[in-house]
Amino acid sequence: MKVSPIQFFRQVRQEVKKITWPTKKEVSHVSAMVIIIVALAAIFFFFVDVVLGWAVRLILGLGA
């Protein structure tokens, strides 16, 4: 079924009206949570990298 361009844009406008946008407060909370989780993941992987690097140097005898 073909739809005319005018009908298509009418349908798009109707669908856009159904969207519920988040509030600024919700966006700021979710953004803060994402930043905190990324920071915690970075710290975790930093320490895992340090420990694994130490273990590899110990096993291969490269450590001083």
Biopython code that builds the backbone (N, CA, C, O; Angstrom):
import numpy as np
from Bio.PDB.StructureBuilder import StructureBuilder

atoms = [
    (1, "MET", "N", (0.840, -1.167, 0.000)),
    (1, "MET", "CA", (0.000, 0.000, 0.000)),
    (1, "MET", "C", (0.894, 1.242, 0.000)),
    (1, "MET", "O", (1.698, 1.451, 0.909)),
    (2, "LYS", "N", (0.734, 2.044, -1.026)),
    (2, "LYS", "CA", (1.517, 3.279, -1.111)),
    (2, "LYS", "C", (0.827, 4.399, -0.363)),
    (2, "LYS", "O", (-0.400, 4.505, -0.356)),
    (3, "VAL", "N", (1.646, 5.236, 0.270)),
    (3, "VAL", "CA", (1.135, 6.370, 1.023)),
    (3, "VAL", "C", (1.711, 7.633, 0.394)),
    (3, "VAL", "O", (2.891, 7.680, 0.044)),
    (4, "SER", "N", (0.892, 8.630, 0.256)),
    (4, "SER", "CA", (1.372, 9.879, -0.325)),
    (4, "SER", "C", (2.307, 10.561, 0.669)),
    (4, "SER", "O", (2.217, 10.323, 1.874)),
    (5, "PRO", "N", (3.202, 11.407, 0.169)),
    (5, "PRO", "CA", (4.128, 12.106, 1.077)),
    (5, "PRO", "C", (3.393, 12.930, 2.132)),
    (5, "PRO", "O", (3.831, 12.986, 3.281)),
    (6, "ILE", "N", (2.288, 13.567, 1.763)),
    (6, "ILE", "CA", (1.527, 14.371, 2.725)),
    (6, "ILE", "C", (0.964, 13.483, 3.825)),
    (6, "ILE", "O", (1.046, 13.823, 5.006)),
    (7, "GLN", "N", (0.396, 12.354, 3.444)),
    (7, "GLN", "CA", (-0.153, 11.414, 4.429)),
    (7, "GLN", "C", (0.960, 10.868, 5.326)),
    (7, "GLN", "O", (0.774, 10.703, 6.532)),
    (8, "PHE", "N", (2.106, 10.594, 4.726)),
    (8, "PHE", "CA", (3.244, 10.098, 5.500)),
    (8, "PHE", "C", (3.639, 11.092, 6.590)),
    (8, "PHE", "O", (3.813, 10.705, 7.746)),
    (9, "PHE", "N", (3.782, 12.362, 6.235)),
    (9, "PHE", "CA", (4.182, 13.366, 7.212)),
    (9, "PHE", "C", (3.113, 13.591, 8.273)),
    (9, "PHE", "O", (3.438, 13.910, 9.416)),
    (10, "ARG", "N", (1.850, 13.432, 7.915)),
    (10, "ARG", "CA", (0.785, 13.507, 8.923)),
    (10, "ARG", "C", (0.931, 12.383, 9.942)),
    (10, "ARG", "O", (0.788, 12.592, 11.147)),
    (11, "GLN", "N", (1.217, 11.187, 9.431)),
    (11, "GLN", "CA", (1.399, 10.042, 10.324)),
    (11, "GLN", "C", (2.628, 10.235, 11.217)),
    (11, "GLN", "O", (2.610, 9.875, 12.394)),
    (12, "VAL", "N", (3.681, 10.798, 10.655)),
    (12, "VAL", "CA", (4.885, 11.063, 11.444)),
    (12, "VAL", "C", (4.570, 12.046, 12.561)),
    (12, "VAL", "O", (4.983, 11.836, 13.702)),
    (13, "ARG", "N", (3.844, 13.117, 12.250)),
    (13, "ARG", "CA", (3.480, 14.100, 13.276)),
    (13, "ARG", "C", (2.652, 13.458, 14.383)),
    (13, "ARG", "O", (2.844, 13.759, 15.561)),
    (14, "GLN", "N", (1.719, 12.562, 14.001)),
    (14, "GLN", "CA", (0.902, 11.884, 15.008)),
    (14, "GLN", "C", (1.773, 11.018, 15.918)),
    (14, "GLN", "O", (1.561, 10.976, 17.130)),
    (15, "GLU", "N", (2.742, 10.333, 15.337)),
    (15, "GLU", "CA", (3.611, 9.466, 16.132)),
    (15, "GLU", "C", (4.530, 10.282, 17.041)),
    (15, "GLU", "O", (4.788, 9.886, 18.178)),
    (16, "VAL", "N", (5.020, 11.409, 16.549)),
    (16, "VAL", "CA", (5.898, 12.253, 17.366)),
    (16, "VAL", "C", (5.142, 12.795, 18.567)),
    (16, "VAL", "O", (5.729, 12.964, 19.636)),
    (17, "LYS", "N", (3.868, 13.069, 18.418)),
    (17, "LYS", "CA", (3.073, 13.561, 19.542)),
    (17, "LYS", "C", (2.937, 12.517, 20.648)),
    (17, "LYS", "O", (2.678, 12.869, 21.798)),
    (18, "LYS", "N", (3.107, 11.242, 20.316)),
    (18, "LYS", "CA", (2.972, 10.166, 21.299)),
    (18, "LYS", "C", (4.238, 9.992, 22.147)),
    (18, "LYS", "O", (4.208, 9.314, 23.174)),
    (19, "ILE", "N", (5.335, 10.595, 21.724)),
    (19, "ILE", "CA", (6.604, 10.428, 22.431)),
    (19, "ILE", "C", (6.541, 11.138, 23.775)),
    (19, "ILE", "O", (6.080, 12.275, 23.873)),
    (20, "THR", "N", (7.016, 10.443, 24.816)),
    (20, "THR", "CA", (7.134, 11.084, 26.129)),
    (20, "THR", "C", (8.619, 11.332, 26.368)),
    (20, "THR", "O", (9.390, 10.390, 26.548)),
    (21, "TRP", "N", (9.011, 12.587, 26.370)),
    (21, "TRP", "CA", (10.405, 12.951, 26.531)),
    (21, "TRP", "C", (10.754, 12.977, 28.017)),
    (21, "TRP", "O", (9.920, 13.352, 28.841)),
    (22, "PRO", "N", (11.978, 12.581, 28.367)),
    (22, "PRO", "CA", (12.378, 12.625, 29.773)),
    (22, "PRO", "C", (12.550, 14.072, 30.240)),
    (22, "PRO", "O", (12.834, 14.969, 29.447)),
    (23, "THR", "N", (12.373, 14.270, 31.534)),
    (23, "THR", "CA", (12.567, 15.602, 32.103)),
    (23, "THR", "C", (14.063, 15.872, 32.241)),
    (23, "THR", "O", (14.881, 14.957, 32.145)),
    (24, "LYS", "N", (14.413, 17.145, 32.469)),
    (24, "LYS", "CA", (15.823, 17.494, 32.661)),
    (24, "LYS", "C", (16.390, 16.784, 33.880)),
    (24, "LYS", "O", (17.554, 16.384, 33.889)),
    (25, "LYS", "N", (15.566, 16.629, 34.907)),
    (25, "LYS", "CA", (16.016, 15.950, 36.127)),
    (25, "LYS", "C", (16.347, 14.479, 35.830)),
    (25, "LYS", "O", (17.368, 13.965, 36.288)),
    (26, "GLU", "N", (15.483, 13.809, 35.066)),
    (26, "GLU", "CA", (15.741, 12.411, 34.713)),
    (26, "GLU", "C", (17.009, 12.291, 33.871)),
    (26, "GLU", "O", (17.812, 11.382, 34.087)),
    (27, "VAL", "N", (17.192, 13.190, 32.925)),
    (27, "VAL", "CA", (18.382, 13.147, 32.069)),
    (27, "VAL", "C", (19.641, 13.359, 32.893)),
    (27, "VAL", "O", (20.639, 12.669, 32.689)),
    (28, "SER", "N", (19.603, 14.309, 33.825)),
    (28, "SER", "CA", (20.791, 14.566, 34.639)),
    (28, "SER", "C", (21.099, 13.386, 35.559)),
    (28, "SER", "O", (22.267, 13.047, 35.749)),
    (29, "HIS", "N", (20.075, 12.759, 36.130)),
    (29, "HIS", "CA", (20.318, 11.596, 36.994)),
    (29, "HIS", "C", (20.908, 10.428, 36.210)),
    (29, "HIS", "O", (21.872, 9.799, 36.647)),
    (30, "VAL", "N", (20.325, 10.148, 35.059)),
    (30, "VAL", "CA", (20.823, 9.031, 34.252)),
    (30, "VAL", "C", (22.236, 9.319, 33.749)),
    (30, "VAL", "O", (23.078, 8.421, 33.720)),
    (31, "SER", "N", (22.500, 10.561, 33.353)),
    (31, "SER", "CA", (23.843, 10.925, 32.899)),
    (31, "SER", "C", (24.860, 10.763, 34.026)),
    (31, "SER", "O", (25.959, 10.255, 33.801)),
    (32, "ALA", "N", (24.502, 11.187, 35.223)),
    (32, "ALA", "CA", (25.404, 11.037, 36.368)),
    (32, "ALA", "C", (25.658, 9.561, 36.659)),
    (32, "ALA", "O", (26.788, 9.171, 36.952)),
    (33, "MET", "N", (24.622, 8.748, 36.579)),
    (33, "MET", "CA", (24.799, 7.310, 36.822)),
    (33, "MET", "C", (25.734, 6.698, 35.785)),
    (33, "MET", "O", (26.587, 5.878, 36.127)),
    (34, "VAL", "N", (25.583, 7.083, 34.540)),
    (34, "VAL", "CA", (26.451, 6.551, 33.480)),
    (34, "VAL", "C", (27.903, 6.955, 33.727)),
    (34, "VAL", "O", (28.809, 6.132, 33.595)),
    (35, "ILE", "N", (28.123, 8.213, 34.082)),
    (35, "ILE", "CA", (29.487, 8.684, 34.338)),
    (35, "ILE", "C", (30.101, 7.933, 35.513)),
    (35, "ILE", "O", (31.270, 7.550, 35.458)),
    (36, "ILE", "N", (29.331, 7.720, 36.571)),
    (36, "ILE", "CA", (29.839, 6.989, 37.746)),
    (36, "ILE", "C", (30.165, 5.548, 37.392)),
    (36, "ILE", "O", (31.215, 5.041, 37.788)),
    (37, "ILE", "N", (29.290, 4.881, 36.659)),
    (37, "ILE", "CA", (29.526, 3.479, 36.295)),
    (37, "ILE", "C", (30.739, 3.355, 35.382)),
    (37, "ILE", "O", (31.531, 2.425, 35.532)),
    (38, "VAL", "N", (30.894, 4.278, 34.439)),
    (38, "VAL", "CA", (32.061, 4.244, 33.557)),
    (38, "VAL", "C", (33.339, 4.470, 34.358)),
    (38, "VAL", "O", (34.346, 3.809, 34.109)),
    (39, "ALA", "N", (33.312, 5.393, 35.312)),
    (39, "ALA", "CA", (34.488, 5.644, 36.146)),
    (39, "ALA", "C", (34.833, 4.410, 36.978)),
    (39, "ALA", "O", (36.002, 4.036, 37.078)),
    (40, "LEU", "N", (33.819, 3.776, 37.575)),
    (40, "LEU", "CA", (34.076, 2.564, 38.360)),
    (40, "LEU", "C", (34.629, 1.437, 37.492)),
    (40, "LEU", "O", (35.529, 0.712, 37.916)),
    (41, "ALA", "N", (34.099, 1.288, 36.289)),
    (41, "ALA", "CA", (34.603, 0.264, 35.373)),
    (41, "ALA", "C", (36.049, 0.560, 34.985)),
    (41, "ALA", "O", (36.868, -0.356, 34.909)),
    (42, "ALA", "N", (36.368, 1.829, 34.739)),
    (42, "ALA", "CA", (37.740, 2.200, 34.380)),
    (42, "ALA", "C", (38.704, 1.885, 35.522)),
    (42, "ALA", "O", (39.793, 1.360, 35.292)),
    (43, "ILE", "N", (38.305, 2.205, 36.748)),
    (43, "ILE", "CA", (39.151, 1.918, 37.915)),
    (43, "ILE", "C", (39.340, 0.410, 38.075)),
    (43, "ILE", "O", (40.451, -0.059, 38.320)),
    (44, "PHE", "N", (38.252, -0.344, 37.935)),
    (44, "PHE", "CA", (38.325, -1.804, 38.058)),
    (44, "PHE", "C", (39.289, -2.391, 37.028)),
    (44, "PHE", "O", (40.161, -3.189, 37.371)),
    (45, "PHE", "N", (39.128, -1.993, 35.761)),
    (45, "PHE", "CA", (39.982, -2.559, 34.712)),
    (45, "PHE", "C", (41.427, -2.076, 34.839)),
    (45, "PHE", "O", (42.349, -2.786, 34.437)),
    (46, "PHE", "N", (41.636, -0.893, 35.386)),
    (46, "PHE", "CA", (43.008, -0.439, 35.653)),
    (46, "PHE", "C", (43.687, -1.387, 36.644)),
    (46, "PHE", "O", (44.817, -1.821, 36.421)),
    (47, "PHE", "N", (42.996, -1.701, 37.731)),
    (47, "PHE", "CA", (43.596, -2.582, 38.729)),
    (47, "PHE", "C", (43.753, -4.011, 38.214)),
    (47, "PHE", "O", (44.733, -4.680, 38.542)),
    (48, "VAL", "N", (42.814, -4.479, 37.425)),
    (48, "VAL", "CA", (42.964, -5.811, 36.825)),
    (48, "VAL", "C", (44.183, -5.824, 35.910)),
    (48, "VAL", "O", (44.938, -6.796, 35.905)),
    (49, "ASP", "N", (44.383, -4.764, 35.139)),
    (49, "ASP", "CA", (45.537, -4.671, 34.247)),
    (49, "ASP", "C", (46.843, -4.663, 35.038)),
    (49, "ASP", "O", (47.809, -5.325, 34.657)),
    (50, "VAL", "N", (46.868, -3.915, 36.138)),
    (50, "VAL", "CA", (48.075, -3.849, 36.969)),
    (50, "VAL", "C", (48.389, -5.231, 37.546)),
    (50, "VAL", "O", (49.536, -5.677, 37.511)),
    (51, "VAL", "N", (47.373, -5.900, 38.073)),
    (51, "VAL", "CA", (47.589, -7.220, 38.688)),
    (51, "VAL", "C", (48.022, -8.242, 37.644)),
    (51, "VAL", "O", (48.949, -9.017, 37.879)),
    (52, "LEU", "N", (47.355, -8.247, 36.493)),
    (52, "LEU", "CA", (47.741, -9.212, 35.454)),
    (52, "LEU", "C", (49.135, -8.916, 34.907)),
    (52, "LEU", "O", (49.897, -9.838, 34.618)),
    (53, "GLY", "N", (49.466, -7.646, 34.767)),
    (53, "GLY", "CA", (50.818, -7.292, 34.319)),
    (53, "GLY", "C", (51.870, -7.747, 35.310)),
    (53, "GLY", "O", (52.920, -8.262, 34.925)),
    (54, "TRP", "N", (51.580, -7.554, 36.599)),
    (54, "TRP", "CA", (52.497, -8.012, 37.637)),
    (54, "TRP", "C", (52.652, -9.538, 37.581)),
    (54, "TRP", "O", (53.765, -10.054, 37.685)),
    (55, "ALA", "N", (51.531, -10.260, 37.416)),
    (55, "ALA", "CA", (51.574, -11.728, 37.374)),
    (55, "ALA", "C", (52.365, -12.224, 36.164)),
    (55, "ALA", "O", (53.139, -13.174, 36.283)),
    (56, "VAL", "N", (52.184, -11.606, 35.023)),
    (56, "VAL", "CA", (52.917, -12.018, 33.823)),
    (56, "VAL", "C", (54.409, -11.773, 33.988)),
    (56, "VAL", "O", (55.224, -12.623, 33.631)),
    (57, "ARG", "N", (54.771, -10.599, 34.536)),
    (57, "ARG", "CA", (56.194, -10.319, 34.770)),
    (57, "ARG", "C", (56.794, -11.315, 35.765)),
    (57, "ARG", "O", (57.935, -11.748, 35.607)),
    (58, "LEU", "N", (56.017, -11.672, 36.788)),
    (58, "LEU", "CA", (56.486, -12.639, 37.775)),
    (58, "LEU", "C", (56.690, -14.007, 37.134)),
    (58, "LEU", "O", (57.708, -14.657, 37.371)),
    (59, "ILE", "N", (55.741, -14.440, 36.335)),
    (59, "ILE", "CA", (55.821, -15.767, 35.712)),
    (59, "ILE", "C", (56.947, -15.825, 34.687)),
    (59, "ILE", "O", (57.673, -16.817, 34.627)),
    (60, "LEU", "N", (57.103, -14.785, 33.885)),
    (60, "LEU", "CA", (58.136, -14.786, 32.847)),
    (60, "LEU", "C", (59.506, -14.359, 33.354)),
    (60, "LEU", "O", (60.485, -14.392, 32.608)),
    (61, "GLY", "N", (59.577, -13.966, 34.596)),
    (61, "GLY", "CA", (60.864, -13.577, 35.170)),
    (61, "GLY", "C", (61.371, -12.243, 34.660)),
    (61, "GLY", "O", (62.580, -12.008, 34.642)),
    (62, "LEU", "N", (60.473, -11.369, 34.247)),
    (62, "LEU", "CA", (60.881, -10.073, 33.725)),
    (62, "LEU", "C", (60.964, -9.014, 34.823)),
    (62, "LEU", "O", (61.492, -7.922, 34.611)),
    (63, "GLY", "N", (60.440, -9.351, 35.987)),
    (63, "GLY", "CA", (60.449, -8.372, 37.085)),
    (63, "GLY", "C", (61.817, -8.228, 37.712)),
    (63, "GLY", "O", (62.634, -9.145, 37.635)),
    (64, "ALA", "N", (62.072, -7.119, 38.316)),
    (64, "ALA", "CA", (63.393, -6.881, 38.930)),
    (64, "ALA", "C", (63.487, -7.555, 40.276)),
    (64, "ALA", "O", (64.520, -7.466, 40.939)),
]
sb = StructureBuilder()
sb.init_structure("model")
sb.init_model(0)
sb.init_chain("A")
sb.init_seg("    ")
for serial, (resi, resn, name, xyz) in enumerate(atoms, 1):
    if name == "N":
        sb.init_residue(resn, " ", resi, " ")
    sb.init_atom(name, np.array(xyz, "f"), 0.0, 1.0, " ", f" {name:<3s}", serial, name[0])
structure = sb.get_structure()
